[in-house]
Amino acid sequence: MNSLLPPLSLYIHIPWCARKCPYCDFNSHEQPEELPERDYAAALLEDLRQSLHQVQGRKLHSVFLGGGTPSLFAASTITTILRGVSELVQLKPGAEVTLEANPGTAEAEKFQGFVEAGVNRISLGVQSFDDGLLQALGRIHNSDEALNAIEIVQKSGLDSYNIDLMHGLPGQTLDQACADLQQAAGHHPPHISWYQLTIEPNTAFHRRRPLLPGESVLNSIQQQGETLLRREGYSAYEVSAWSQPGYRCHHNLNYWQFGDYIGIGAGAHGKWTEHGSGLIRRTARLRQPVRYLDRPGAGKEQLLGAADLVGEYMMNALRLHDGFALNEFCARTGLPESLLASRLHSLQERGLLVRDAGRFQASALGRRFLDSVTAEFF
């Protein structure tokens, strides 16, 4: 049984984009001629009101406005949303408040308005600085707009920001991938998310698969990219997350450490732990924006059993370079460590896990085959 509740975060989903990218499997929809900003903001706050039983006396550790493209909304709408949130739930002093933005929606006045609304961290979906590769990805911005967006963010007074980059793109060479990473690092952002493009079901790329770099090129990109990032002063704390000292993403860390989070908005997912019983539930909102606007807060809730908890905890914890300790597993799941013993031993014997100072971590080999490692716990 869980004796203490974990930290609590809030995820707010804004489901619209200027255009759906061919690699994207998130719940995002091409924006209508007129965005229903006012109605959607009201629906979000009603959704949160219906979710207040999940708070259980806690303050919000972090808030994350994701999408979709939240920066499509006016700064005044973001102000309404965040003000409403703070009236319903207390935020911890200095709580991280992140908003995802695409370079094509970067306007200096709007971004300054986001800061005034309470946003203190922006995550910029740059993906690449190469115009040809951006076109291959179906992105609506170009490299000049990406550079302009970074400049706007740097001048906005934000506490922190992240540059989101992808590698292993259609037709991408080793030199192009390293040039992208060097360009990003050269702006000295506090945080860089750097991850390989994967082809997901139910995407345009899955229906018509592009030609991607071969395994040897991908391995070289990974090795040289990691060396470059370390040389530029970044350290990896998760599979795809690199930060300067003191700038790890608190919100995402709460996911990976199996904290609780309320999810509001069309298609948003959440997880919460019931005080006293220690029962853990997953929530999911209606996916279609029109249906969500009619019934904010409606969706599904699932009680997680022991097998689900083991699998989901390990899927998250093994992404972290620091891994996990057994007492952390027990505290967050309410389960005995004996449920892991045989599988941990087997993975150590095969060189896929290591134990260092009482913490289990994926080895270098294990990180290369992380999906296979985490599959052992499902």
Disulfide bonds with the S-S distance in Angstrom:
none
